[in-house]
Amino acid sequence: MAAHISIPEAKTQERCAIAKQDQWNVEALYSSWQAWEEDLLKWGRESSSPHWPELNAFKESWKKSSEDLKKLIDICCEIDRQLSKLHTYAHLRHDEDVSEEVAKKAYSRITALLYAFAQEAAWIEPELLAYPEEKLDALIHSKPLDSYRFYLEKMVWMKKHTLPAEQEELLAMAGKSLETASQAFGAFNNADLKFPPAVDSQGQQKELTHGKYQLYLRSPDRALRESAFKNLHRSFLSYENTLCELLSGQVQCHLFGMKSRKFASCVEAALFPHQIDVSVYHSLIQAVKTHLPALHRYMNLRKKMMGLDQLHLYDLHVPLVKQVDMGMSYEEASKLIIESVAVLGKDYQNSLTQGLTKDRWVDRYENTKKRSGAYSSGCYDSMPYILMNYHGTLNDALTLTHESGHSMHSLLSRANQPYHYSRYSIFVAEVASTFHEELLLRHLLNRVTSKEQKAFLINQKLDDMRSTLLRQTMFAEFELKIHRWAEQGIPMTPELLKTEYRKLNQEYFGPDVLIDEEADIEWSRIPHFYYNFYVYQYATGISAAHALVDRVVNGGDKEREEYLTFLSSGSSKYPIDVLKLAGVDMRTPQPVEAAMRHFDALVTQLGELLR
């Protein structure tokens, strides 16, 4: 852990000024845009109509034998695989600078082709499901289709929500236009929206960007925190009507899908394909809300330790132990992350070392018009890729290990599964990432010697759980509300959104936190509200991960191998069943309740250390 890493004074660099070794290795995917164009010509066939006539050749012949059906599925998977590779390169290059014209056009072209592929393949599932049940069952259980059995069983699971071929084709045709709200929000949020500078307690102006905003919230300078918080949210507030319409448009997209496929609710439509009962969603919210007094107790402790008459939302990220600085460079963070996963074995460590330090998985630093935030991406034929906006804080190191967890999950799934089972379900997506975070925090706790350092790390862990388990559950409850309004025909207005969002903030954070009016607009800047019931999985993921870390760390070879089997399973089973392989049952509220009890115990422990 290095000396103090200060808030950068210089303006954010242009992309061309970032050193090559600090950029992700997109050249490993395609050496140039010309190479990408050649592959697009081969697999995309933009000028042809239909693009993939070989699919139509099977419209009748697939019924002749299981071998013919296998050939059809093989072709579909191969086309999808190649388009996925093309899409990965275009979206990575686009996110390096979301205003760059070549990448914008390429991303739009490949996105259009993905929708065209969905449209041209839309007849397959309805045709299969319209086949006599006994004959279809015999096909599914035939020897040539062994490798596709579960893949086909998942189609059968969706039978009552699958439409006739002509209607499926119409839905596929509408797909690209239904993404307009999400695409428009992304362009607005990452490229068009500019923030006025934040001002510190000395009257100095500081450039305000998405990346630097998170850094400023951790600053001991309260004037800087308040200025950054209010200036950023006021910028969104000035577009509240536009942002309300964009969010409403996305919810209407989900409502359209729900009604088209005859689901009872939007949340059911999102969960049903993964065999996750709606009760899992509701029991998460209920379990967390039952334990909200633990969060209120933490807010009260934070208020006392900071010596504040009133605690604001911009006060929640500041380390309570001021004399401890645990910032670190990217290289130091990588070393600690690699050390922290030793419990998962040498092979795991070696793969992670290769990715973080040699193969350039990570696009490390912020540059002008780079996509905000962080993520892990890639495809079946690529290395994992990690987008970061690394500024040197402990929080950045935790984000890096979080995304590394996603990347290792992807690496193992792709290495151990055929293409059609290689993508793990979003329900389990946040487990490996949170597992990584917990390992790093435990590793750091074992290294530190002073009471102050230990308190600092427990404080960090509490803030991490507040952000993922509690705040994401609040987001999940808000997401449920806005979809219910749509289902009931209640018009969505900025005032309604702000009022309901304020109520949730007040309920979750409790009486010791003053909710500034600028916070009421926060819903407008959350990209995950465009993801169709994604956020609840952060909360279920952290709960599952806590249970699994305890199981692996306190267990032996058996527990480690069961966890690695989970990481290697992709979508070869339903997500709840994949998690059971590792030893946790998310059909019950027990993992969430255990995580909340752990949060409560950490509040007590931190209070004792700070006293």
C-alpha positions as CSV (number, residue, x, y, z in Angstrom):
1,M,0.0,0.0,0.0
2,A,1.4,3.3,-1.2
3,A,1.6,6.7,0.1
4,H,-1.2,9.2,-0.3
5,I,-2.7,9.3,-3.8
6,S,-4.2,12.7,-4.3
7,I,-7.0,13.8,-6.4
8,P,-5.6,14.5,-9.9
9,E,-5.2,18.2,-10.7
10,A,-4.7,17.8,-14.5
11,K,-7.5,17.6,-16.9
12,T,-8.6,14.2,-18.1
13,Q,-6.2,13.0,-20.9
14,E,-7.1,12.4,-24.5
15,R,-7.1,8.8,-25.6
16,C,-4.0,9.2,-27.7
17,A,-2.0,10.2,-24.5
18,I,-2.7,6.9,-22.7
19,A,0.3,4.5,-22.9
20,K,-0.3,1.3,-24.9
21,Q,0.5,-1.0,-22.0
22,D,-2.3,0.7,-20.1
23,Q,-4.9,0.0,-22.8
24,W,-6.7,-3.3,-23.4
25,N,-5.4,-5.5,-26.1
26,V,-8.2,-5.2,-28.7
27,E,-5.6,-6.0,-31.4
28,A,-5.7,-9.6,-30.2
29,L,-9.3,-9.7,-31.3
30,Y,-8.9,-7.8,-34.6
31,S,-5.6,-6.3,-35.8
32,S,-7.5,-3.3,-37.5
33,W,-10.8,-2.0,-38.6
34,Q,-10.0,-3.4,-42.0
35,A,-9.7,-6.9,-40.6
36,W,-13.0,-6.4,-38.8
37,E,-14.6,-5.2,-42.1
38,E,-13.4,-8.4,-43.8
39,D,-15.0,-10.6,-41.1
40,L,-18.2,-8.5,-41.2
41,L,-18.4,-9.0,-45.0
42,K,-18.0,-12.8,-44.5
43,W,-20.5,-13.3,-41.6
44,G,-22.7,-10.2,-41.7
45,R,-23.5,-10.0,-45.4
46,E,-25.0,-6.5,-45.0
47,S,-25.9,-6.2,-48.7
48,S,-27.7,-9.6,-48.9
49,S,-31.3,-10.3,-48.2
50,P,-31.8,-12.5,-46.4
51,H,-28.4,-12.3,-44.7
52,W,-28.3,-16.0,-43.9
53,P,-30.2,-18.0,-46.5
54,E,-28.8,-21.2,-45.1
55,L,-31.2,-21.0,-42.2
56,N,-34.2,-21.0,-44.5
57,A,-32.9,-24.2,-46.1
58,F,-33.8,-26.0,-42.9
59,K,-37.4,-24.8,-42.6
60,E,-38.8,-28.2,-43.5
61,S,-35.8,-30.5,-43.4
62,W,-35.2,-30.1,-39.6
63,K,-38.1,-32.4,-39.0
64,K,-36.6,-35.3,-41.0
65,S,-34.1,-36.4,-38.4
66,S,-32.3,-35.4,-35.2
67,E,-29.1,-35.0,-37.3
68,D,-30.8,-32.3,-39.4
69,L,-32.0,-30.5,-36.3
70,K,-28.4,-30.6,-35.0
71,K,-27.1,-29.1,-38.2
72,L,-29.6,-26.2,-37.9
73,I,-28.6,-25.5,-34.3
74,D,-24.9,-25.8,-35.2
75,I,-25.3,-23.2,-37.9
76,C,-27.2,-20.8,-35.6
77,C,-24.5,-21.1,-32.9
78,E,-21.7,-20.5,-35.4
79,I,-23.4,-17.4,-36.9
80,D,-24.1,-16.1,-33.4
81,R,-20.6,-16.8,-32.3
82,Q,-19.0,-14.9,-35.2
83,L,-21.4,-11.9,-34.8
84,S,-20.6,-11.9,-31.1
85,K,-16.9,-11.5,-31.9
86,L,-17.6,-8.7,-34.3
87,H,-19.9,-7.0,-31.7
88,T,-17.3,-7.3,-28.9
89,Y,-14.6,-5.5,-30.9
90,A,-17.0,-2.7,-32.0
91,H,-18.4,-2.1,-28.5
92,L,-14.9,-2.1,-26.9
93,R,-13.6,0.4,-29.4
94,H,-16.8,2.5,-29.1
95,D,-16.4,2.7,-25.3
96,E,-12.8,4.0,-25.6
97,D,-14.3,7.2,-26.9
98,V,-18.1,7.2,-27.3
99,S,-18.0,10.2,-29.7
100,E,-15.5,8.6,-32.2
101,E,-17.3,8.3,-35.6
102,V,-15.7,5.1,-37.0
103,A,-16.5,3.1,-33.8
104,K,-20.0,4.6,-33.5
105,K,-20.9,3.6,-37.1
106,A,-19.4,0.1,-36.7
107,Y,-21.2,-0.4,-33.4
108,S,-24.5,0.6,-35.0
109,R,-23.9,-1.7,-38.0
110,I,-23.2,-4.8,-36.0
111,T,-26.0,-4.1,-33.6
112,A,-28.4,-3.9,-36.6
113,L,-27.0,-7.2,-37.8
114,L,-27.6,-8.9,-34.5
115,Y,-31.2,-7.8,-34.6
116,A,-31.4,-9.0,-38.2
117,F,-30.1,-12.4,-37.1
118,A,-32.7,-12.6,-34.4
119,Q,-35.4,-11.8,-37.0
120,E,-34.2,-14.4,-39.5
121,A,-33.9,-17.1,-36.8
122,A,-37.2,-16.1,-35.2
123,W,-39.1,-19.0,-36.9
124,I,-37.0,-21.7,-35.2
125,E,-38.4,-21.8,-31.7
126,P,-42.1,-21.5,-32.6
127,E,-41.6,-24.3,-35.3
128,L,-40.0,-26.5,-32.8
129,L,-42.5,-25.9,-30.1
130,A,-45.4,-26.4,-32.5
131,Y,-44.1,-29.9,-33.3
132,P,-46.1,-32.7,-31.7
133,E,-45.0,-33.1,-28.1
134,E,-44.1,-36.8,-28.2
135,K,-42.0,-36.3,-31.4
136,L,-40.2,-33.3,-30.0
137,D,-39.4,-35.2,-26.8
138,A,-38.0,-38.0,-28.8
139,L,-35.8,-35.6,-30.8
140,I,-34.5,-33.9,-27.7
141,H,-33.6,-37.2,-26.1
142,S,-31.9,-38.6,-29.3
143,K,-28.2,-39.4,-29.3
144,P,-27.1,-36.8,-31.9
145,L,-28.7,-34.0,-29.8
146,D,-27.1,-35.0,-26.5
147,S,-24.9,-31.9,-26.4
148,Y,-28.0,-29.7,-27.0
149,R,-30.4,-31.4,-24.6
150,F,-30.6,-28.8,-21.9
151,Y,-30.5,-26.0,-24.6
152,L,-33.7,-27.5,-26.1
153,E,-35.3,-28.2,-22.7
154,K,-35.0,-24.4,-21.9
155,M,-36.9,-23.7,-25.2
156,V,-39.6,-26.1,-24.1
157,W,-39.7,-24.3,-20.7
158,M,-40.6,-21.1,-22.6
159,K,-43.3,-22.8,-24.7
160,K,-46.4,-21.1,-23.2
161,H,-44.7,-17.7,-23.7
162,T,-43.4,-18.3,-27.3
163,L,-45.5,-16.9,-30.1
164,P,-46.3,-18.2,-33.6
165,A,-43.4,-17.7,-36.0
166,E,-44.8,-14.6,-37.8
167,Q,-45.3,-12.9,-34.4
168,E,-41.8,-13.9,-33.2
169,E,-40.4,-12.4,-36.4
170,L,-42.3,-9.1,-35.8
171,L,-40.9,-8.9,-32.2
172,A,-37.4,-9.5,-33.6
173,M,-38.0,-6.8,-36.2
174,A,-39.0,-4.4,-33.4
175,G,-36.0,-5.2,-31.2
176,K,-33.6,-2.5,-32.4
177,S,-36.2,0.3,-32.2
178,L,-37.1,-0.8,-28.7
179,E,-33.6,-0.2,-27.6
180,T,-33.8,3.5,-28.5
181,A,-34.4,4.8,-25.0
182,S,-31.4,2.8,-23.6
183,Q,-29.1,3.8,-26.4
184,A,-30.1,7.5,-26.1
185,F,-29.5,7.5,-22.4
186,G,-26.1,6.0,-22.9
187,A,-25.1,8.6,-25.5
188,F,-26.4,11.4,-23.3
189,N,-24.8,10.1,-20.1
190,N,-21.4,9.2,-21.5
191,A,-20.9,11.8,-24.3
192,D,-23.2,14.8,-24.3
193,L,-23.7,15.6,-20.6
194,K,-21.1,18.0,-19.2
195,F,-20.8,19.0,-15.5
196,P,-19.8,22.4,-14.1
197,P,-16.6,22.1,-12.1
198,A,-16.7,21.3,-8.4
199,V,-15.3,23.8,-6.0
200,D,-13.3,22.9,-2.9
201,S,-13.0,24.7,0.5
202,Q,-10.2,26.9,-0.8
203,G,-12.4,28.1,-3.7
204,Q,-10.4,26.1,-6.3
205,Q,-12.3,24.7,-9.2
206,K,-11.9,20.9,-9.9
207,E,-12.9,19.2,-13.2
208,L,-16.0,17.1,-12.6
209,T,-16.4,13.9,-14.5
210,H,-18.2,10.6,-13.8
211,G,-14.9,9.1,-12.8
212,K,-13.7,11.9,-10.6
213,Y,-17.1,12.3,-8.9
214,Q,-16.5,9.0,-7.0
215,L,-13.1,10.3,-6.0
216,Y,-14.4,13.6,-4.7
217,L,-17.1,11.9,-2.6
218,R,-14.2,10.2,-0.6
219,S,-12.4,13.5,-0.1
220,P,-12.1,14.8,3.5
221,D,-13.0,18.3,2.1
222,R,-16.7,18.5,2.8
223,A,-17.1,21.6,0.6
224,L,-15.7,19.7,-2.4
225,R,-18.0,16.7,-1.7
226,E,-21.1,18.9,-1.4
227,S,-20.2,20.9,-4.5
228,A,-19.5,17.7,-6.6
229,F,-22.7,16.1,-5.4
230,K,-25.0,19.0,-6.1
231,N,-23.4,20.1,-9.4
232,L,-23.6,16.6,-10.8
233,H,-27.2,16.1,-9.8
234,R,-28.3,19.6,-10.8
235,S,-27.0,18.8,-14.2
236,F,-29.3,15.8,-14.5
237,L,-32.1,17.8,-12.9
238,S,-32.0,20.4,-15.8
239,Y,-33.0,17.5,-18.1
240,E,-35.5,15.9,-15.9
241,N,-38.3,15.8,-18.4
242,T,-36.1,14.2,-21.1
243,L,-34.7,11.7,-18.7
244,C,-38.2,10.9,-17.4
245,E,-39.3,10.2,-21.0
246,L,-36.3,8.0,-21.7
247,L,-36.8,5.9,-18.5
248,S,-40.6,5.7,-19.2
249,G,-39.7,4.5,-22.8
250,Q,-37.5,1.8,-21.4
251,V,-40.2,0.6,-19.0
252,Q,-42.8,0.6,-21.9
253,C,-40.4,-1.6,-23.8
254,H,-40.4,-4.1,-20.9
255,L,-44.2,-3.8,-20.7
256,F,-44.5,-4.5,-24.4
257,G,-42.5,-7.7,-24.0
258,M,-44.5,-8.7,-21.0
259,K,-47.8,-8.3,-22.7
260,S,-46.7,-9.8,-26.0
261,R,-45.6,-13.0,-24.3
262,K,-48.5,-13.0,-21.9
263,F,-46.7,-12.8,-18.6
264,A,-48.5,-11.6,-15.4
265,S,-46.0,-8.9,-14.7
266,C,-42.7,-7.3,-16.0
267,V,-40.7,-8.8,-13.2
268,E,-42.1,-12.3,-14.0
269,A,-41.2,-11.8,-17.7
270,A,-37.6,-11.0,-16.6
271,L,-37.2,-13.9,-14.2
272,F,-39.2,-16.7,-15.8
273,P,-36.7,-17.6,-18.5
274,H,-34.1,-18.4,-15.8
275,Q,-36.5,-20.5,-13.8
276,I,-36.3,-18.0,-10.9
277,D,-39.6,-17.5,-9.0
278,V,-40.8,-14.0,-8.4
279,S,-40.9,-14.8,-4.7
280,V,-37.0,-14.7,-4.7
281,Y,-37.3,-11.0,-5.8
282,H,-39.9,-10.1,-3.2
283,S,-38.2,-12.1,-0.3
284,L,-34.9,-10.2,-1.0
285,I,-36.7,-6.8,-0.5
286,Q,-38.5,-8.1,2.6
287,A,-35.4,-9.6,4.2
288,V,-33.3,-6.5,3.7
289,K,-36.1,-4.1,4.9
290,T,-36.5,-6.3,8.1
291,H,-32.8,-5.6,8.8
292,L,-32.8,-1.8,8.0
293,P,-32.2,-0.9,11.7
294,A,-28.7,-2.2,11.1
295,L,-28.2,0.4,8.4
296,H,-29.7,3.1,10.5
297,R,-27.3,2.1,13.3
298,Y,-24.4,2.5,11.0
299,M,-25.6,5.9,9.8
300,N,-25.9,7.0,13.4
301,L,-22.3,5.8,14.1
302,R,-21.0,7.6,11.0
303,K,-22.7,10.8,12.0
304,K,-21.2,10.7,15.5
305,M,-17.7,9.8,14.3
306,M,-17.7,12.5,11.7
307,G,-18.9,15.0,14.3
308,L,-21.7,16.3,12.2
309,D,-25.0,17.8,13.2
310,Q,-26.5,16.5,10.0
311,L,-25.4,13.7,7.8
312,H,-25.9,14.0,4.0
313,L,-25.7,11.5,1.2
314,Y,-22.4,13.1,0.1
315,D,-21.0,12.2,3.6
316,L,-21.4,8.5,3.2
317,H,-18.3,7.6,1.3
318,V,-15.6,9.3,3.4
319,P,-13.4,6.9,5.4
320,L,-14.1,7.3,9.1
321,V,-10.5,6.7,10.0
322,K,-8.9,9.8,8.6
323,Q,-5.2,9.1,9.4
324,V,-5.1,5.9,7.3
325,D,-4.5,6.1,3.6
326,M,-4.7,2.8,1.8
327,G,-4.5,4.0,-1.8
328,M,-2.4,2.1,-4.2
329,S,-1.2,2.1,-7.8
330,Y,-2.7,-0.3,-10.4
331,E,0.4,-2.5,-10.2
332,E,0.2,-2.7,-6.4
333,A,-3.5,-3.5,-6.6
334,S,-2.9,-6.3,-9.1
335,K,-0.3,-7.9,-6.9
336,L,-2.6,-7.8,-3.9
337,I,-5.5,-9.2,-5.9
338,I,-3.5,-12.1,-7.2
339,E,-2.3,-12.9,-3.7
340,S,-5.8,-12.7,-2.3
341,V,-7.1,-15.5,-4.5
342,A,-4.5,-18.1,-3.4
343,V,-7.3,-20.2,-1.8
344,L,-8.6,-20.9,-5.3
345,G,-5.3,-22.6,-6.4
346,K,-2.2,-22.0,-8.5
347,D,-3.9,-22.5,-11.9
348,Y,-6.5,-19.8,-11.0
349,Q,-3.7,-17.4,-9.8
350,N,-1.6,-18.0,-12.9
351,S,-4.5,-17.2,-15.2
352,L,-5.3,-14.0,-13.3
353,T,-1.6,-12.9,-13.2
354,Q,-1.4,-13.4,-17.0
355,G,-4.5,-11.3,-17.6
356,L,-3.8,-8.4,-15.2
357,T,-0.1,-8.0,-15.8
358,K,0.8,-9.4,-19.2
359,D,-2.0,-10.0,-21.6
360,R,-3.5,-6.5,-21.2
361,W,-7.1,-7.5,-20.2
362,V,-7.6,-4.0,-18.6
363,D,-8.1,-0.6,-20.1
364,R,-6.8,1.1,-16.9
365,Y,-7.3,4.8,-16.9
366,E,-9.9,7.5,-17.6
367,N,-9.7,9.4,-20.8
368,T,-11.9,12.1,-22.4
369,K,-15.2,10.7,-23.5
370,K,-14.4,7.2,-22.4
371,R,-17.4,5.3,-21.1
372,S,-18.0,5.9,-17.4
373,G,-17.8,3.2,-14.7
374,A,-16.3,-0.3,-15.0
375,Y,-17.3,-3.6,-16.5
376,S,-16.0,-7.0,-17.7
377,S,-16.7,-8.0,-21.3
378,G,-15.4,-10.3,-24.1
379,C,-16.7,-13.2,-26.2
380,Y,-16.1,-16.9,-26.6
381,D,-13.2,-16.3,-28.9
382,S,-11.5,-13.5,-27.0
383,M,-9.7,-12.9,-23.7
384,P,-11.8,-11.2,-21.0
385,Y,-11.7,-7.4,-21.3
386,I,-12.0,-5.0,-18.3
387,L,-12.9,-1.3,-18.6
388,M,-11.7,0.7,-15.6
389,N,-11.3,4.4,-14.7
390,Y,-8.5,3.8,-12.2
391,H,-7.5,6.7,-9.9
392,G,-5.6,4.8,-7.2
393,T,-8.0,4.5,-4.3
394,L,-8.8,1.4,-2.3
395,N,-12.2,1.6,-3.8
396,D,-10.6,1.4,-7.3
397,A,-8.7,-1.7,-6.2
398,L,-11.9,-3.3,-5.1
399,T,-13.6,-2.4,-8.4
400,L,-10.6,-4.0,-10.2
401,T,-10.9,-7.2,-8.3
402,H,-14.7,-7.2,-8.7
403,E,-14.4,-7.0,-12.5
404,S,-11.5,-9.6,-12.4
405,G,-14.0,-12.0,-10.7
406,H,-16.4,-11.5,-13.6
407,S,-13.5,-12.1,-16.0
408,M,-12.3,-15.3,-14.4
409,H,-15.9,-16.6,-14.3
410,S,-16.1,-15.9,-18.0
411,L,-12.7,-17.4,-18.7
412,L,-13.5,-20.7,-16.9
413,S,-17.0,-20.9,-18.4
414,R,-15.7,-20.5,-21.9
415,A,-12.9,-22.9,-21.4
416,N,-15.1,-25.7,-20.0
417,Q,-18.4,-25.3,-21.9
418,P,-19.4,-25.4,-25.6
419,Y,-20.5,-22.1,-27.1
420,H,-24.2,-22.5,-26.4
421,Y,-23.6,-23.0,-22.6
422,S,-20.7,-20.6,-22.2
423,R,-22.6,-17.5,-21.1
424,Y,-23.6,-17.7,-17.4
425,S,-27.0,-16.3,-16.3
426,I,-27.2,-12.8,-15.0
427,F,-28.6,-14.2,-11.8
428,V,-25.2,-15.7,-10.9
429,A,-23.2,-12.9,-12.6
430,E,-22.4,-11.0,-9.4
431,V,-21.3,-14.0,-7.3
432,A,-17.8,-14.4,-8.6
433,S,-17.1,-10.7,-8.6
434,T,-18.3,-10.2,-5.0
435,F,-16.4,-13.3,-4.0
436,H,-13.2,-11.6,-5.3
437,E,-14.0,-8.4,-3.3
438,E,-14.4,-10.4,-0.1
439,L,-11.2,-12.3,-0.6
440,L,-9.2,-9.0,-1.1
441,L,-10.7,-7.4,2.0
442,R,-9.9,-10.4,4.1
443,H,-6.4,-10.5,2.7
444,L,-5.9,-6.9,3.6
445,L,-7.3,-7.4,7.1
446,N,-4.8,-10.2,7.6
447,R,-1.9,-7.9,6.5
448,V,-2.6,-4.9,8.6
449,T,-1.4,-4.5,12.2
450,S,-2.9,-1.4,13.6
451,K,-6.4,-0.9,15.0
452,E,-6.8,2.1,12.7
453,Q,-6.1,0.1,9.6
454,K,-8.5,-2.6,10.7
455,A,-11.2,-0.1,11.4
456,F,-10.5,1.5,8.0
457,L,-11.0,-1.8,6.2
458,I,-14.2,-2.8,8.1
459,N,-15.5,0.7,7.3
460,Q,-14.8,0.0,3.6
461,K,-16.5,-3.4,3.9
462,L,-19.6,-1.8,5.4
463,D,-19.7,0.8,2.7
464,D,-19.3,-1.9,0.1
465,M,-22.2,-3.9,1.5
466,R,-24.3,-0.7,1.9
467,S,-23.7,0.0,-1.8
468,T,-24.3,-3.5,-3.1
469,L,-26.6,-5.3,-0.7
470,L,-28.7,-2.4,0.6
471,R,-28.6,0.3,-2.0
472,Q,-29.2,-2.1,-4.9
473,T,-32.2,-3.6,-3.0
474,M,-33.5,-0.1,-2.8
475,F,-33.0,0.3,-6.5
476,A,-34.7,-3.1,-7.0
477,E,-37.7,-1.8,-5.0
478,F,-37.8,1.4,-7.1
479,E,-37.6,-0.6,-10.3
480,L,-40.5,-2.7,-9.2
481,K,-42.5,0.4,-8.5
482,I,-42.0,2.0,-11.9
483,H,-42.9,-1.1,-13.7
484,R,-46.1,-1.6,-11.6
485,W,-47.1,2.0,-12.5
486,A,-46.7,1.1,-16.2
487,E,-48.8,-2.1,-15.7
488,Q,-51.5,-0.1,-13.9
489,G,-51.5,2.7,-16.5
490,I,-50.2,5.3,-14.1
491,P,-48.4,8.1,-16.0
492,M,-44.7,8.5,-15.1
493,T,-43.8,12.1,-14.4
494,P,-40.6,13.7,-13.0
495,E,-42.5,14.8,-9.9
496,L,-43.8,11.2,-9.2
497,L,-40.4,9.7,-9.7
498,K,-38.7,12.2,-7.5
499,T,-41.3,11.9,-4.7
500,E,-41.2,8.1,-4.6
501,Y,-37.4,8.0,-4.8
502,R,-37.2,10.4,-1.9
503,K,-39.5,8.2,0.2
504,L,-37.2,5.2,-0.4
505,N,-34.1,7.1,0.4
506,Q,-35.7,8.3,3.7
507,E,-36.9,4.8,4.6
508,Y,-33.6,3.0,3.8
509,F,-31.1,5.5,5.3
510,G,-33.2,6.4,8.3
511,P,-33.6,9.5,10.5
512,D,-29.9,10.4,10.8
513,V,-29.5,11.2,7.1
514,L,-30.8,14.4,5.6
515,I,-31.9,13.8,2.0
516,D,-31.0,16.9,-0.1
517,E,-33.5,17.8,-2.8
518,E,-30.7,17.2,-5.4
519,A,-30.8,13.5,-4.4
520,D,-34.4,13.2,-5.6
521,I,-33.2,13.1,-9.2
522,E,-30.6,10.3,-8.7
523,W,-32.9,7.8,-10.4
524,S,-32.2,9.6,-13.7
525,R,-28.5,8.8,-13.7
526,I,-28.6,5.0,-12.9
527,P,-27.8,3.1,-16.1
528,H,-28.9,-0.2,-14.5
529,F,-32.6,0.9,-14.6
530,Y,-32.3,0.3,-18.4
531,Y,-31.2,-3.3,-17.9
532,N,-34.6,-5.0,-17.1
533,F,-34.5,-6.1,-13.5
534,Y,-30.7,-6.5,-13.2
535,V,-29.9,-4.7,-9.9
536,Y,-31.5,-7.2,-7.5
537,Q,-28.8,-9.6,-8.6
538,Y,-26.1,-7.5,-7.0
539,A,-27.9,-8.1,-3.6
540,T,-28.5,-11.8,-4.2
541,G,-25.0,-12.1,-5.6
542,I,-23.3,-10.6,-2.5
543,S,-25.4,-12.8,-0.2
544,A,-24.4,-15.9,-2.1
545,A,-20.8,-14.8,-2.3
546,H,-20.5,-14.3,1.4
547,A,-21.8,-17.8,2.1
548,L,-19.5,-19.3,-0.5
549,V,-16.4,-17.4,0.7
550,D,-16.9,-18.8,4.2
551,R,-17.4,-22.2,2.8
552,V,-14.3,-22.2,0.6
553,V,-11.9,-20.4,3.1
554,N,-13.0,-22.7,6.0
555,G,-13.2,-25.8,3.8
556,G,-10.8,-27.9,1.9
557,D,-10.1,-29.3,-1.6
558,K,-13.8,-30.4,-1.9
559,E,-15.2,-27.0,-1.3
560,R,-12.7,-25.3,-3.5
561,E,-13.4,-27.7,-6.4
562,E,-17.2,-27.3,-6.0
563,Y,-16.8,-23.5,-6.3
564,L,-14.5,-23.9,-9.4
565,T,-17.1,-26.3,-10.8
566,F,-19.7,-23.5,-10.4
567,L,-17.4,-21.0,-12.2
568,S,-16.9,-23.5,-15.0
569,S,-20.6,-24.4,-15.5
570,G,-21.8,-21.5,-17.6
571,S,-25.5,-21.9,-18.4
572,S,-25.3,-25.8,-18.5
573,K,-27.9,-25.8,-15.7
574,Y,-30.5,-23.3,-14.4
575,P,-28.8,-20.6,-12.3
576,I,-30.3,-21.6,-9.0
577,D,-29.1,-25.2,-9.6
578,V,-25.6,-24.0,-10.6
579,L,-25.3,-22.2,-7.3
580,K,-26.4,-25.3,-5.5
581,L,-23.4,-27.1,-7.0
582,A,-21.3,-24.7,-5.1
583,G,-23.3,-25.2,-1.9
584,V,-25.8,-22.3,-1.5
585,D,-29.6,-22.3,-2.0
586,M,-30.9,-19.0,-3.1
587,R,-34.5,-20.3,-3.1
588,T,-34.5,-19.5,0.6
589,P,-34.0,-16.1,2.2
590,Q,-31.4,-17.5,4.5
591,P,-28.3,-16.3,2.5
592,V,-29.7,-12.7,2.5
593,E,-30.6,-12.8,6.1
594,A,-27.1,-14.1,7.0
595,A,-25.5,-11.3,5.0
596,M,-27.5,-8.7,6.8
597,R,-26.6,-10.3,10.2
598,H,-23.0,-10.1,9.1
599,F,-23.5,-6.4,8.3
600,D,-25.0,-5.8,11.7
601,A,-22.0,-7.5,13.4
602,L,-19.6,-5.4,11.4
603,V,-21.3,-2.2,12.6
604,T,-20.8,-3.4,16.2
605,Q,-17.2,-4.3,15.6
606,L,-16.4,-1.0,13.9
607,G,-18.1,0.9,16.8
608,E,-15.8,-0.9,19.3
609,L,-12.7,-0.2,17.3
610,L,-13.5,3.5,16.9
611,R,-14.3,3.9,20.5
